[in-house]
Amino acid sequence: MNSHSSDLDAKRRLGDLDASAGETADVLVIGGGITGVGVALDAASRGLRTTLIEAHDLAFGTSRWSSKLVHGGLRYLATGDVATARESARERHLLMTVIAPHLTHALPQLLPFGSGVTARQRVAGAVGVGLGDALRARAHTPRAVLPGPRFVSPRTARALAPALAARGLRGGMLSYDGQLLDDAQLVVTIARTAAACGARILTRVRALELRADGASAEDSLTGTRFDLRARSVINATGVWAGTLDESIAMRPSRGTHIVLDAADLQHPSAALTIPQEGSISRYVFALPQQLGRVIVGLTDEDAPGPIPAVPTPTEREISFLLDSLNRVIEEPLRRDQVRGAYAGLRPLIDAGSTSTADISRRHVVALSEAGFVNVLGGKLTTYRQMAEDAVTLAVRTRGLAARPCRTAALRLAPVEALARSRRADAAEHVADGIAVTRAAIEYGVRAEGALTAEDVLDRRTRIGLVEADRSRSRALVEEIVGESLADL
């Protein structure tokens, strides 16, 4: 890794912005989501002079609205997409063993054998987790990282998920998948690692027009417009890709989650895997999270029309998720127990399918008619392979002198909030019942590129997923952000 700091802050942004306007980059990346930062890391670690621009903040779009799972690809086997399933299992292996073991862990998942799950769904689930374990073995992921599946008794099932309905419960199938500590944190940490390799990471810079040799852009903070020159350009803007290349036909689908208090489900230690009614291949998941929460998701709904900056869940989707969970638990949860809800748009490529659930999740990397590279589709788990493919195409078509890809063996930067804090109250929480330290707020500004309280509330931490938590902590977060910016 080159001898650059991994710290991203407002001062570095200004310096990098000035420098970028006066140089020609080897690679200009558009988009600061998981794919864009992955591309920036891949390019910079190959020794290419790299600049990334993002119209808003890192992880502003789809990347922060996921289920926070590192999928092994089982769902793709169900649709016959063996290649994507193998790729997902391989990339999960790399994330959990080499790239980001400090940001991932094994998540136990329980398919309950109760009255809300048919015999056909039980058999399909058992076969499925067996196939999933075969994918794990093929990827060489050790059992110490992802234990093997097994049947469990009713008593063990309720110990793992105490809210399960006892009547008719015949145990369940326990399996394991990967889980991120947080999806937005992964994005930010990849960006920091790219910065340590020399990449310039520029948030609040919007691309107005792309060319094969650069882009016209605008600094959203000042309104200043300028040109960025580059030997190659990679469009990694996800659902917004079509706004920069009219030849792209995207068909976004909306995935909605609801946020619950873990206490309302008696603090489960395993995720619940709930088959959707009448299906043996589609599920709703109740996933334990940080900050004493459980998220339940997700939906797959067509989302035509203009792309909103922040998608909005519908009441119909919220009801569907709540009803799905209530089918398998003892005490049904009410609508007023839903603490929050969020939705993200999957960047699917329109292939003429009748349902977005039938559209392939395989990524596509292609050269546009204008001469820049588009990287489209894909999943969070496979971001690294997507990035490698995009940079390789740019290197080949633009004749760039680059080292081979290194990201399969490159560990991401550590997260060191408490160790780096200058605050006397670093370990204190921002509010009662919200287990986010004041040091984490400071670190978001000093090292992770946060420029506003919203950046911290919504992306450097996930306090903002629950509006009541946001309200209770906002004043202190604003104070710490202001102090940290002034002290740069």
C-alpha positions in Angstrom: 0.0 0.0 0.0 1.3 3.5 -0.8 2.3 5.8 2.0 -0.8 8.0 2.1 -3.1 8.6 5.0 -6.4 6.8 5.0 -8.1 9.8 6.8 -10.8 11.6 4.8 -11.8 15.0 6.1 -13.0 18.4 4.9 -9.4 19.8 4.7 -8.2 16.9 2.5 -11.3 17.2 0.3 -10.4 20.8 -0.5 -6.8 20.0 -1.3 -7.7 17.0 -3.4 -10.4 19.0 -5.2 -7.9 21.7 -6.2 -5.3 19.2 -7.3 -7.8 17.1 -9.3 -8.9 20.2 -11.3 -5.3 20.7 -12.5 -4.3 17.2 -13.4 -5.2 14.3 -15.7 -6.2 11.2 -13.8 -5.7 7.7 -15.1 -9.2 6.7 -13.8 -12.1 9.0 -13.0 -14.8 7.1 -11.1 -18.4 8.5 -10.9 -20.3 7.3 -7.8 -19.5 6.8 -4.2 -21.5 3.7 -3.4 -20.1 0.2 -2.9 -19.3 -0.3 -6.5 -17.7 3.1 -7.0 -15.4 2.9 -4.0 -14.6 -0.6 -5.0 -13.5 0.6 -8.4 -11.5 3.4 -6.8 -9.6 1.0 -4.5 -9.0 -1.5 -7.4 -7.6 1.3 -9.6 -5.5 3.0 -7.0 -4.0 -0.3 -5.7 -2.9 -1.1 -9.2 -0.8 2.2 -9.2 -3.3 4.2 -11.3 -3.8 7.9 -10.5 -7.5 7.8 -9.4 -10.2 10.3 -8.6 -13.7 9.5 -7.4 -16.6 12.0 -7.4 -19.9 11.5 -5.6 -22.8 14.0 -5.8 -23.8 13.6 -2.2 -22.1 11.6 0.6 -20.4 8.2 0.6 -23.0 5.4 0.7 -25.8 8.0 0.1 -27.8 5.7 -2.2 -28.6 2.0 -2.5 -25.5 0.8 -0.6 -26.9 1.9 2.8 -30.3 0.4 2.4 -29.3 -3.3 2.2 -30.1 -6.2 4.5 -26.4 -6.0 5.6 -25.9 -9.6 4.6 -22.8 -11.1 2.9 -24.7 -13.6 0.8 -23.4 -17.0 -0.2 -25.4 -17.1 -3.4 -28.0 -19.7 -2.5 -30.9 -17.7 -4.0 -29.2 -17.7 -7.3 -29.0 -21.5 -7.3 -32.8 -21.5 -7.0 -33.0 -19.6 -10.2 -30.4 -21.7 -12.0 -27.8 -19.0 -12.0 -24.9 -21.2 -10.9 -22.2 -18.8 -12.0 -23.5 -15.9 -9.9 -24.0 -18.3 -6.9 -20.3 -19.5 -7.1 -19.1 -15.9 -7.5 -21.1 -14.8 -4.5 -19.7 -17.6 -2.3 -16.2 -16.8 -3.4 -16.5 -13.1 -2.7 -18.2 -13.8 0.7 -15.1 -16.0 1.5 -12.7 -13.2 0.6 -14.7 -10.6 2.6 -14.9 -12.8 5.7 -11.4 -14.2 5.7 -9.1 -11.7 4.0 -10.6 -8.4 3.1 -12.8 -7.4 6.0 -12.9 -10.0 8.9 -13.1 -7.0 11.2 -16.3 -5.8 9.6 -18.1 -9.1 9.2 -19.2 -12.1 11.2 -21.1 -15.3 10.9 -24.9 -14.9 11.4 -27.0 -18.0 12.5 -30.2 -18.2 10.5 -33.1 -20.3 11.6 -35.8 -21.7 9.4 -38.5 -22.7 11.9 -40.5 -25.8 11.4 -43.8 -24.5 12.7 -47.4 -24.1 11.7 -46.5 -21.1 9.5 -44.1 -23.1 7.3 -45.5 -25.9 5.1 -43.9 -29.3 4.8 -42.9 -28.5 1.2 -41.1 -25.3 2.4 -39.3 -27.3 5.1 -38.0 -29.8 2.6 -37.0 -27.1 0.1 -35.3 -25.1 2.9 -33.3 -28.2 4.1 -32.2 -29.0 0.6 -31.3 -25.4 0.0 -29.0 -25.0 3.0 -27.3 -28.2 2.1 -26.5 -26.7 -1.3 -25.5 -23.5 0.3 -23.0 -25.4 2.4 -21.6 -27.0 -0.7 -21.0 -23.5 -2.1 -19.2 -22.7 1.1 -17.0 -25.8 0.7 -16.3 -25.0 -2.9 -15.1 -21.5 -1.9 -12.8 -23.0 0.7 -14.5 -21.1 3.6 -13.6 -23.0 6.8 -16.2 -24.2 9.2 -14.5 -22.0 11.8 -15.8 -19.0 9.8 -19.1 -20.4 8.7 -20.3 -23.5 10.7 -22.3 -26.2 8.9 -26.1 -26.5 8.9 -27.9 -28.8 11.3 -31.4 -29.6 12.6 -32.2 -28.2 16.0 -34.9 -29.1 18.6 -37.9 -26.9 19.5 -36.1 -26.0 22.7 -33.0 -24.8 20.9 -35.0 -23.0 18.3 -36.8 -21.0 20.9 -33.5 -20.3 22.7 -32.2 -18.8 19.5 -35.4 -17.0 18.7 -37.5 -16.7 21.9 -40.5 -15.0 20.2 -41.2 -18.1 18.1 -44.7 -19.6 18.5 -44.4 -22.7 20.6 -47.5 -24.4 19.4 -46.8 -26.8 16.5 -43.1 -26.0 16.6 -41.0 -29.0 15.5 -37.6 -27.5 15.7 -35.9 -26.0 12.7 -33.0 -25.9 10.3 -30.0 -23.8 11.5 -27.5 -22.5 9.0 -25.0 -19.7 8.7 -24.3 -16.8 6.3 -22.2 -13.7 6.5 -23.3 -10.4 8.1 -21.8 -6.9 7.9 -21.5 -4.8 11.0 -22.9 -2.1 8.7 -23.2 -1.7 5.0 -22.4 2.1 5.0 -19.4 1.5 7.2 -18.1 -1.0 4.6 -18.4 1.6 1.9 -16.6 4.3 3.9 -13.8 1.9 4.9 -13.2 0.9 1.3 -13.0 4.6 0.4 -10.5 5.2 3.2 -8.4 2.2 2.0 -8.5 3.7 -1.5 -7.4 7.0 -0.1 -4.5 5.2 1.6 -3.5 4.0 -1.9 -3.5 7.5 -3.2 -7.1 7.9 -4.5 -8.7 11.3 -4.3 -12.2 10.9 -2.8 -14.4 13.9 -3.5 -17.9 14.0 -2.1 -20.4 16.7 -2.9 -19.1 16.9 -6.5 -21.8 16.1 -9.1 -21.0 14.8 -12.6 -23.0 16.8 -15.2 -21.7 15.1 -18.3 -19.4 12.2 -19.0 -16.9 11.9 -21.9 -14.3 9.2 -22.7 -11.6 11.6 -21.5 -13.2 13.2 -18.4 -16.3 14.9 -17.1 -17.8 18.3 -16.5 -18.7 18.6 -12.8 -20.0 20.9 -10.1 -19.0 21.4 -6.5 -22.3 21.2 -4.7 -21.0 23.2 -1.8 -19.9 26.3 -3.8 -21.8 25.9 -7.1 -18.4 26.1 -9.0 -18.3 24.2 -12.3 -15.1 22.8 -13.7 -13.8 20.0 -16.0 -12.0 16.9 -14.8 -9.6 15.3 -17.2 -8.9 11.5 -17.3 -7.5 8.8 -19.5 -10.5 6.6 -18.6 -13.9 7.2 -17.0 -16.0 4.6 -15.1 -19.7 5.2 -14.5 -20.6 3.4 -11.2 -23.7 5.4 -10.3 -26.1 2.4 -9.9 -29.7 3.2 -10.4 -28.7 6.7 -11.7 -26.5 5.3 -14.4 -29.1 6.1 -17.1 -29.0 9.8 -16.3 -25.4 9.9 -17.5 -25.8 7.4 -20.4 -29.2 7.5 -22.2 -28.6 4.2 -23.9 -28.8 2.4 -20.5 -32.2 0.9 -19.6 -32.5 0.4 -15.9 -35.5 -1.2 -14.1 -35.1 -0.5 -10.4 -36.9 -2.5 -7.9 -37.7 -1.3 -4.4 -36.6 -3.4 -1.4 -38.1 -2.3 1.9 -37.2 -3.1 5.5 -38.9 -2.3 8.8 -37.0 -1.6 12.0 -38.1 -3.2 15.3 -36.8 -3.2 18.9 -35.0 -6.4 19.6 -36.7 -6.4 23.0 -40.1 -6.8 21.3 -38.8 -10.1 19.9 -37.1 -11.1 23.2 -33.6 -10.4 21.9 -33.1 -13.1 19.3 -29.5 -14.3 18.7 -30.3 -15.8 15.3 -32.1 -14.4 12.3 -35.4 -15.9 11.3 -35.8 -17.2 7.8 -39.5 -17.1 6.9 -40.7 -18.5 3.5 -43.2 -16.3 1.8 -46.6 -17.8 1.5 -46.9 -20.2 -1.4 -43.1 -20.0 -2.3 -40.2 -22.3 -1.8 -37.6 -19.8 -3.1 -38.5 -16.4 -1.6 -38.1 -15.4 2.0 -38.5 -12.6 4.6 -35.7 -12.3 7.1 -35.8 -11.0 10.6 -32.2 -10.0 11.2 -30.6 -8.9 14.5 -28.6 -5.7 14.2 -26.5 -3.3 16.2 -28.1 -0.8 18.6 -30.6 -3.3 19.9 -32.6 -3.5 16.7 -34.0 -6.1 14.4 -34.6 -5.4 10.7 -37.3 -7.3 8.8 -37.1 -7.5 5.0 -37.3 -7.4 2.2 -39.7 -6.7 -0.6 -39.1 -6.8 -4.4 -41.4 -4.2 -6.0 -41.2 -2.6 -9.4 -40.2 1.1 -9.0 -40.8 2.9 -12.3 -40.5 6.6 -12.9 -37.9 9.2 -11.7 -35.3 8.0 -9.3 -35.8 9.6 -5.9 -32.8 10.7 -3.8 -34.3 8.7 -0.8 -36.9 6.1 -1.7 -40.0 5.8 0.5 -41.5 2.5 1.8 -45.2 2.0 1.2 -47.7 1.0 3.9 -48.5 -2.0 1.9 -44.9 -3.2 2.0 -44.7 -2.5 5.7 -47.9 -4.5 6.4 -46.6 -7.4 4.2 -43.3 -7.6 6.2 -45.1 -7.4 9.6 -47.7 -10.0 8.5 -44.9 -12.4 7.4 -43.2 -12.1 10.7 -46.4 -12.5 12.7 -47.1 -15.9 11.0 -44.3 -17.5 13.0 -44.2 -15.7 16.3 -46.2 -16.2 19.6 -47.3 -12.6 20.1 -48.1 -10.7 16.9 -46.5 -7.3 16.6 -48.6 -4.2 16.0 -48.0 -1.4 13.5 -47.1 1.0 16.2 -44.2 -1.2 17.3 -42.5 -0.5 14.0 -39.8 2.0 15.0 -38.7 2.9 11.5 -38.7 1.7 7.9 -36.4 2.2 4.9 -36.3 1.4 1.2 -33.5 1.0 -1.3 -33.6 0.7 -5.1 -31.8 -2.3 -6.7 -29.9 -1.2 -9.8 -31.4 -3.9 -12.1 -30.9 -3.9 -15.9 -34.2 -4.0 -17.8 -34.3 -7.4 -19.6 -38.0 -7.4 -20.4 -38.9 -9.7 -17.5 -42.5 -9.6 -16.2 -41.3 -9.3 -12.6 -38.2 -7.6 -11.1 -37.8 -10.7 -9.0 -37.0 -12.6 -12.2 -34.3 -10.2 -13.4 -30.7 -11.6 -13.1 -28.5 -10.1 -10.3 -25.4 -10.7 -12.5 -23.4 -7.6 -13.1 -22.6 -6.2 -16.5 -19.4 -4.2 -17.5 -19.5 -2.6 -20.9 -18.0 0.2 -22.9 -20.5 3.0 -23.7 -20.9 4.5 -27.2 -19.2 7.7 -25.8 -16.2 5.7 -24.7 -16.5 5.4 -21.0 -17.1 2.2 -19.0 -20.4 1.4 -17.4 -20.6 -1.0 -14.5 -24.2 -2.1 -13.9 -26.3 -4.5 -11.8 -24.7 -6.9 -9.3 -24.9 -7.2 -5.5 -23.1 -5.7 -2.5 -21.4 -9.0 -1.9 -19.8 -9.1 -5.3 -18.6 -5.4 -5.4 -14.9 -6.4 -5.6 -15.3 -8.6 -8.7 -17.4 -5.9 -10.3 -14.7 -3.4 -9.6 -12.0 -5.7 -10.9 -13.9 -6.3 -14.2 -14.5 -2.5 -14.7 -10.9 -1.5 -14.1 -9.6 -4.3 -16.3 -11.8 -3.2 -19.2 -10.7 0.4 -18.7 -7.0 -0.6 -18.6 -7.4 -2.7 -21.8 -9.4 -0.3 -23.9 -7.5 2.9 -22.9 -4.0 1.4 -22.9 -3.2 2.2 -19.3 -0.1 0.9 -17.6 -1.3 -0.9 -14.5 -0.3 -3.6 -12.1 -2.5 -6.7 -11.9 -5.5 -6.6 -9.6 -4.5 -6.8 -5.9 -7.9 -6.5 -4.1 -8.5 -10.2 -3.4 -5.5 -10.1 -1.0 -5.8 -6.5 0.3 -7.2 -6.1 3.8 -9.3 -3.0 4.4 -8.2 -0.2 6.8 -9.0 -0.6 10.5 -11.7 1.4 12.3 -10.1 3.1 15.3 -12.6 5.6 16.7 -11.7 5.3 20.4 -8.0 5.0 19.9 -7.9 8.2 17.8 -10.2 10.4 19.8 -9.0 13.6 21.4 -12.1 13.9 23.6 -12.2 13.5 27.4 -15.7 12.1 27.1 -14.8 9.8 24.1 -16.4 6.6 25.6 -19.7 8.2 26.6 -22.8 7.5 24.6 -24.5 10.2 22.6 -27.8 9.5 24.5 -29.3 7.1 27.0 -30.1 3.8 25.2 -28.1 4.6 22.1 -24.8 2.7 22.1 -22.9 5.1 19.9 -19.9 6.7 21.5 -19.0 10.4 21.2 -15.6 9.3 19.8 -17.5 7.6 16.8 -19.0 11.0 15.9 -15.7 12.7 16.1 -14.1 9.9 14.0 -16.7 10.3 11.4 -15.5 13.8 10.8 -11.8 13.4 11.3 -11.3 10.1 9.4 -14.4 9.1 7.5 -15.3 12.2 5.5 -18.4 13.3 7.2 -19.2 17.0 6.6 -22.6 17.3 8.3 -24.6 15.9 11.2 -26.8 14.1 8.6 -23.7 12.3 7.3 -23.1 11.0 10.8 -26.6 10.2 11.8 -27.5 8.5 8.6 -24.3 6.9 7.3 -21.3 6.9 9.7 -23.8 5.6 12.4 -27.3 4.3 11.9 -28.9 6.4 14.6 -31.2 8.0 12.0 -33.0 4.7 11.1 -35.2 5.5 14.1 -36.6 9.0 14.1 -37.0 9.2 17.9 -33.3 8.3 18.3 -32.4 10.9 15.7 -34.3 13.6 17.6 -32.8 12.7 21.0 -29.2 12.7 19.7 -29.2 15.4 17.0 -28.2 18.4 19.2 -25.1 16.6 20.6 -24.1 15.2 17.2 -24.3 18.7 15.7 -22.1 20.0 18.5 -19.4 17.4 18.1 -19.5 17.6 14.3 -19.0 21.4 14.5 -16.2 21.1 17.1 -14.4 18.5 15.0 -14.7 20.5 11.8 -13.4 23.6 13.5 -10.4 21.7 14.9 -9.2 20.2 11.5 
